């Protein structure tokens, strides 16, 4: 039985609770809301507590993760905690020093449609993958973006690092996962504002792979779109065929499979991601934030970034 505490009080925390409730070998022993990091000391030092699941916004999540690591707890977050590559380095150093583990859920790759497309690739139906285009651009209310305020850390997004690590990381991870064993060699990214409201953002990243294949990942959000609107698109091209999905026309061409939304069951995707992490054991997660960190670095420097 895994004994787990959730730190978070918003929609993400509610989704995690719903997903974890479907797992018979997990017990949620506490749910903590916004507070200064020092106030989590008693929770993190509680005996018999195995995992801290951080659902706080990206900014304060870095300090919370470091405090949990110093308490010797395994930490799970949906995406990398922090708003920049510098935050990522601080968090990594803390976990290396403590010997604790930090695992990322990255639930996008666990959704039914990406799982089906991965199976098509593994069966060789498309041949060697040569190009992927992934687009996730959608409505986001301003209130959701400024939620950091109640966590006593204001929103800052000067180089789009916060946006990339908290909103684009899963899409980047999914594209790298679709390519399988072919490593990314470089990433080059650009960003712009979608509206003059202080938080609307668009990021486009070009991923170049070691075999000369390429992927373009577009992620954006803005309150200027009507509610429940946006674009979700995933297109794969291989040496022998292609598969294409776009939410607007629900068109997916992989040999007779039915159409479905790209992220049609968030709770099931999260539950699958949690199950994979617990099955792999602490420190053995396969998802990581290296692509998101490289994109954030490229946005800051304006230059392509090599991915090791």
N, C-alpha and C positions, 0 to 999 in steps of 0.2 A: 504494500500500500504506500503510495506517495502522498506525503502530507505537504500541502502547498498553501502559501499565503499570497493574495493578490494585492498589489499596491496600485490603486487607481479607482476612479469613481465615475468615469464617463462611459460612452458607448463601447469603447474597446474593452473595458473591464466587464461590461454586461455580456458582450459577445464571448469573452473568455469563460465567464462563469457558465454560460449556456453550453459551450463546447465541452468544458471539463465535466459537466453534469452527465454527459453521455458516456463517460469512461468509468468503469466499475472499480478500477484500481487507484483512483485519485480521491483524496479527501481535502476539501477546501476548509482550512481551519481558521482563517481570518481574512478580512477584506479591509484595507486601510485607505483612507482618502487623503486629500492634500494636507501636508504638514511639513514643517522644516525637517531636513534630513535627520537631525539629531533626535527627533521624536520617534524615529523608527528603530532606535537602538534596542529597546526592549523586545520588539517584535523579531528583529533579526537575530537576537541572542536566545530566542526561545528554544529550549531543548526539544528534540523530536520533530522539528520543522525541517523538511528536506529541501524545499524549493521556494524561491521568491519569484513570482510572476509579475513583472513590472509592466503596468498599463498606463503609466504616467506619460505626459507629453515628452517629446524627444529632449527638450532642454533640461528639465530637472531629472530626467531618467538617468543621465550620466552620473550625477552625484549619488543618486539612490543606488545605482548598480555598484558603484565603488564602495559605498557603506556596507552593502550586503556581502560583497566579496571579502571585505576586511573582517566580517563576522563569520566567514568560512562557509557561506551558503552557496548552493548552486542557483544561478540566476537564469531565467528565461525571459526574453522580450520578443515582441513581434518583429521589430526591426532593430537596427543598431542604436543603442542609446547615445544621445549627443546630437549636436547641431553642426559638427565640423569634423574634418580629419584630425584636428588637434584633440577634440573630445575623444575621438576613437582611440588615439594613442594613449591618453590618460587612463581610459577604461581598460585597455589591453594591459598596460603596465600594472594596474591594480590587481587584475586577475592573475597575471603571471607571478606577482609577488606573493599572493595569498595561496595559490594552488587551487583556488576554486574554479568553476567552469561557468562560462557564459555561452548560452545556446540561443540561436535565433530561429523563430518559427517560420518566417517567410511563407505564409499560407498560400500565396498565389499559385505556386507550382503544385499544390495539393488539390486544386479545384478540379472538378470532373473533366472539363474540356481539355485543359492542358495535359491531364493524365492520359486522356484518349489520344491526343496528338503525339505524346511521347511514345505510346505503344505503337502507333502507326510508324513512327520513325524507327523504332527498335525492330519492327518486323520487316524493315527494308522497303516499304511500299513507295517511299519517296526517293529512295537512294540517298546518297550522301547529302547532308544539309548544306546549302550554300548561302541562303539569305533568309532573314527573319525581319518582319516589320511588326512591332508591337506598339499600339497606341492606346493610352488610357487618359482621356481628357474629360472631365466631368464637373458638374455643379458642386460647389462647396460653400456653405454659409459662412459668413465672416465670423460668426460666434464660435464656430468650431476651430477656427485658426488661432484665436486669441485666448484659448482656454489655458494657456500657460500662466496667465495672470494669477489665477487662484492658487497656483503652485509656487507663488512667490519668486517667479523668475520670468521676466518679460520676454516677449517674442523678439528675436533679432534674426534677420535672415539676409544679411548683407551680400553673401555670395551664393545664396540658394542652398547652402549646406544643410540647413534644417529641412527644407523641402525635399531634397534628394534622399536624405537618410530616413525620413519618416513617411514619405509618400511614393518615392520612385524605387526604393531598394528592392521591393518584392518583384516588380516588373523586370528589373535588371537581373535579379537572381534567376527568375523563371527563364529568361532568354539564354543565360549561360547554361542552365540545366538542360534545356532542349538540345543544345549543341553537344552535350555529354562530355566525352573525354578530350574534345578539341579545346585547347586553352585560349583565352583571350590574350592577345598580344598588346593592343593599345586601345585606349578610349579617348574620345574627343567630344566635348560637350559645349553647348551654348544654352543660354537662358534669356528670357525676357518676361516682362510683366504683361499679363492678359487684361488688366484693368488698373485704373489709378486708385486702388483702395488699400494699398500697403501690404496685401498678402497674396493676391492672385498671381499665379506663377505658371510658366511653361518651361520645360526643359527638354531638349533634344540631345540624345547621345548616340554617337556612332561607335560601334564596337567592331574592331578588326580582329579576326581570329588567326591562329598560327597557320592555318591551311589556306589563307587568303579569302575565306568566307567573311561575310559582313552581316551586321544586324543594326537596325535603327530602332531605338526605344524613345517614344515620345510620351511624356507624362505632364499633365497640367490640371489645374483646378482654379475655378473662379466663381464668385457669386453672381457674375454677369450672365451666366447661363441660366435658363429657366430651371426650376427644380425638377429632379428626375430626368435630366437631359445630359447629353455628353456623347462621347465616342469611345467605343471599345472595339478594337480591331486586332486581329492576330493573323498574319500571313506567313506561311512557310513555303520555301521553294527549294527543292532538292534536284539531284541530277536526273531523277526518273519521274518526277511529278510534283504537285503542289497541293497545299491545303490552305483554305482561306475562310476566315470568319469575320463578319462585321455585324455588330448588334443591330444596326438600323434595319438591315434586310434579312437578318438571321440566315445567312448563306454560308454553309460549311460544305466543302467539297472533299470528302475523304472516302468516297465509295459507298454511299447509301446510308451513312450514319445520320441520325436525326439532329436537327438544329437545337441549340440551347444557349442561354446567355453564357458569356465568358466566365463570369463569377456567379454561378447560379445557386450556390449553397455555401454561404460564408461560414456558417456554423460547422457544417460537415468538413469543410476545408481546414478550419482551425482544429477540429477534433482529430483529423488525420495527421496534421502537423504535430500536435501534442503527442499522439500515439507513437509517431516515428521517433521523436526525441526521447521519450521514456524507454522505448525499445532499444535504442542505440546506447543508452547509458550516458552519464555525465561526461561532457567533453568530447563526445563522438558524433556531434551533429554534423550533417553534410552541408547545410546552408551557412553562408557567411556573407559579410558586407563588403568584401574587397572591391566588387564592381561599383557599388554605391560610393565608397570612399574614394575610388579613383575618379569617378565622375565629379564628386565634390571638389577634388583637388584640381581637375581640369577647369572647372568653372572659376575657381579662385585665381588660377595662374594664366588662363587663356591659352593654354598649350595642351597638346596631346600628352597623355600619361601612359607610361609603360606599366603593364600589370604583371607582377611576378608570379 
